[in-house]
Amino acid sequence: MDTVTLDRFELVGPLGSGADYDVRAAVDRETGALVVLKRPSPQTVSRQMHGPTEERTARALEAYERAGQYCDAVPRVIGVTDVALHDEYFGEDLGQPYSVRVEERAAGIPLVGDPRSRILRVPIGLGQNLFALHPLALPDGVDGWPIQAQLLEAQEIYANAGYALLDLGPHNVFYSPGTGRIALVDASALVGHGVERSQGNRGPQDVHDFYVEMLKFYVAPALPPTEAAGYFDPYNQRPVISIEDECDSLVSAFASGDDALRDATNACLAKIRQRAYASVADFGADLRECLRLITIRNDRMADRDAAQEAWRAALHRLSEDHWTRYRFDANTELVALAG
């Protein structure tokens, strides 16, 4: 992994901050490329509690060298700084050393935006609903369900390197409507190569936790909405407590819909409960069958014209100023989808 110094990058502004990481936009002075700087949250640094985040970063960089650099969905890592004081660069007085990872800036919009944007009435669930759950229009040359296909492809690349890539919910996935391509903006939640990960009472996690996420966030029990407002709010954002509880919830969600889809999703969930999938490819085959049934169901829906009109009206909301903060140009990317 290349070592970089921060004076190479001109800060632009904040992009987001969570419990683990603070993310800033910057420009590479050498190339002119847009990049992001990822560092431990300043709050944890000031309290000298950022050790676990540094360890997570080290694991993510190792996995990037083993798998991520071969995955088109993972933004390219430009380099990482030495562990050092960076107070002068960021205009702070934390007084503690840490590392900063530099990546190319992902193109597209988040499938689910920052919850704080809801205060400004931003429809933060547009990406997930329009492009992951109900992709009623796609750019030329893109077929089927591109988000699901690329998530499976990324997982298979990591699996071949001995990892399971977790936490791939829509808040960690960007999508470019004009190209149909995704970007994983956080590929640091991993198990593999001696790393065992657990959350709360969930116990050790493996790739079956990813399979649950795919059914939870990327498969729609309901028909496409027939009003634009049905696309505005994120779908199914309740945190995963356990695989068993999540499987129970998903069984209930699909119980009252299409019979064939219900049976197909139940078959997936039964294998997930038993952690019985032998490979990502095996799960992918079952998931694609679920998506095929959804395509048939949607094509037969009585209110398809109303759903298409609502979809286009919701799509227009991506032309608002809020979305200009991302590497996304509504004027060029939405033209092929507007119909």
N, C-alpha and C positions, 0 to 999 in steps of 0.2 A: 504494500500500500504506500503510495507516494505521501511524503510529508510536505505540507504547505504552510505558508505563513499568512496571517490575516491581512497584512498590508497589501497583498495582491488583490484583495476584494473590497469594493466600495459598497458600504452599507446603503440600502435603499429604505428599508422599513420593516416592521414586524409582520409576520404572516400568521402566527398562532403560538399559543403557549398552553401546555398541559401540565399534568402532575410530574412528568418525567423530563420533557424537553421544551426548550424555547427555540422557535424557528424564525429566522430573519431572512429577508430577501436581500440579495446583493448582486453586483455585477463583477464579473471577472475582468480585471483591467488588462490582462494579457490577451484575451480572446474576444471580449465583448459579450460573452455568453451570460445569460441569466442563471444565477445559482441560488441555492439556499444554504444557510449556515445553521447547523443543528448542534445545540449544546445543552448540557444539563440545565434544568430550571434554575434561574438565579436564586429562588427561595431556598432550594435544597443546597445550593452551593454555599450560600451565606451561613447556613446552619451546619455545614460540613456533613450533609446527609446525601451527597450525590454519588457516593461510591457504587451503589447498585446500578445507577444509570450509566456510569462509566463502564461497568462490567457488561451491561447490556449492549453498549456501543461496540465494545471489543468483540463480543460474540457476533453481532450483526456484520461487522467488517470481515470477520473470518468466514461467515456464511456467504458474504458477497463474493469473496475470492473463490470459494468453492462452487457457488451456484449462481448468485445474483448477477454477476457480470455476463452470464450466458443467457439471461432472461430479458427479453425486450421490454417487459412491463416494469422492470426495476430501474429507476433513474441511475445514471452513471455516477459513481463515486469519484470525485476529482482528487480527493486526498483528505488527510486528517492532520491537525496540528499536533505539535508536542503538547504534553500536559504542562501548562504554564499559566501565569497570571495574564488575563486578557481584559483587565479593568479599563485600561486606557482606551483600548479599541472600542469597547461598548459603552464608555462613559459612565462607569460604575465604580463602586468601592466595595467589592465583595471580599477581596483579600484572600481568595483561595484559588489554587490552580485546578484546571480542568482542560479537557480536550474539546476541540470543535471539529465536527465532520462537515465537509463541503460536498454537496451533490448538485448535479444539474437540476434546474427547476422543472418540475413536472408540468406537462401541458394539460390543458383541460380544466374542468370544474370538478369540485368534490361531489360525489354521488349524494352525500349528506353534508350540508354546510355547517358552519359554526353555530351551535344553539343560541349563542348570544345575539345572532343576527335576527332572531325572531322578534326581538324588541322593536326592530325597525320594519317589521312586517315582511321580511324577506322569506319567500317560499323555499326553505332550505332543503326540502325533500324532492325538488324537481328532478335532479339527476337520477336518483334511485328509481323514482316512479316512471319517468319518461323513457329511460334508456335501459334500465336493468329489469324492471318488473313488467313494463308494458311497451316494448319497443315497436310501436306501430309504424314507424318509418326508419329506414337506415340509409346511410350514404351509399352511393354507387359502389359496387364491388364487395359490399359487406353483407353477409347472409346470416340468417338465423338469430342466434343469441350470442353476440360477440363478447359481452362482458363475462358471462359464465365460461365461455370457451377459453378465454385468456386467463382467467383465474385458475382453471383446471391445468392449463399448460404451465403456468408459473409453479403451481404446487408440484407438478410432476418433475419439473427441473430440480426443485429443491429436494424432493423425495429421492431422486437418483443420486443426489449428493449426501444422502443420509439425514435429511432434516424434515420436519413438519413445520410449515409456515402458518402461523396462527394470527388471530385478530385481524382478519381481512374483511371486516365489516365495511359498509359503504362510507364511513367517515375516513377510512384509510385508503380509499380508491378514488382516483381522478379519472375523468372520461372526456375524450375529445369527440364531440358529436360529428365533426366534419370528417374524421378519419376512422371512427369506430375503435380507437385504441385506448387502452387503459394505462394508468401508471400507479404503482403501489408506493404511496408516499411514506409508509412506515413498514419496513420488512425486518423489524428487529425482534418481533415476538416469535421465538423459535424453540423447538425441542430437537434434540439430536446431538450426536457426538458427545455423549456424557452429560448433556444438559437436560434435566427433568424439570418441567414447569408445572406449577399448580396455582390455582387461584381460589382462595377461601376454602370451602368444603368440596370443591370439585375434584380434588385429587389429581394425580398425574394426568397430563394431557398428551394426546397424540393426534394423528392426522384426522381421526374421527371427529374431533372438535371442529376442524375445518369443514367437514361434511355437514355438520349441524348448521354452521354459519351459512353454508350455501343454500340450504333449504329454508333457513330462517329469513335471510335478507334478500335472496335472489330468485325466489320462486313465489308466484302470487296465487293464493287460493281463490281470490275474487277476480271477476271480470274487470277489464279496463274501465275506469270511471267515465261517466257520461257528462260530467261537469268539470270545468277546469280546476276548481278548488280541490277536487279529489286527488290532484297530483301535487299539492303544495306541501303537505306534511310528511315527514319520514315515516316509513312503514316498519313496525316491529322493532323498535329501538330499545325495548326492555332488556336490561343486561342478562346474559346467560348465567344462571345460577348453577345448574348441573345439566349434564346430558339427559338424564332421566326426566327431569322437569321440563326441559326444552322439548324433548320428544313428545311428552304428553300434550304439551301446548300445541305442537304442530299437528298432531293427530286430530285434535279438536278443531283446529283452523281449517283443515281440509275435509272435515267430516260431512259438511252440508253442501259441498259443491259437486262437480263432475265426478261420476262414479269411477271412471277409468283413472282419472288423476288421483282420486283418493286412494285407490288400490296401489297405484304406482308409488306414491309418496309413503304410504304405510310400509311397503316392502323395503324401501330405502331405510326408513326409521327403524325397522326391526333389525336390520343388519348393523346399523349404527349402535343400537343399544347393546348388541353383543360384541361390538368392535370386531365385526366379522369380515369387513372388506379387506381383500388381500392386496389391493393396489389402488392407486388413484384412478387408473384406467377403468377398473371394475366399477368404482363409484361413478365415474364420468359417464359410462354407458347407461347406468340407471338414471342419472340426472338428465341426460339428453332425451331419454324416453319421457320423463315428466314434462320437459319443455316442448317436446313434439306434441304431446296431448294438449298442452296449453295453447299451442298454435292452432290446432284443430278447433278447440273450444272457442277461441276468440274469433276465428273466421266464421263460425256459425252463429255468433251472438246476434240477437235480434236488433239491438241498438248500435250496431257497428258504425253507422254513419254519425250518430251522435257522439260516440266515443272518439272517432277520428277528429271531429270538430273540436271537442274538448281538449284532445291531445295537442292540436295545433294552437289553440288559445293558450294553453299552459306553456307550450314551447316559446311563445312570444315573450313570456315573462323573463326569459334569459337575455333579452335585449336591454334590460334595465341596467343602470349604472353599477349596481352592486357587483355584477359579474366581471366588470372590467379589471378588477384587482387580480384576476387570474390570467394565466397564459391562454386566453380564449377570446376570439374575435367573433362576436355574434353575426356581424355583417357577412362574413365569409362562411362560417361553419354551419349556420342554420338554413342557408338558402336551399340546399339540396333536400332538407327535411320538411320544409314548410308546406310543400304540396300546392 
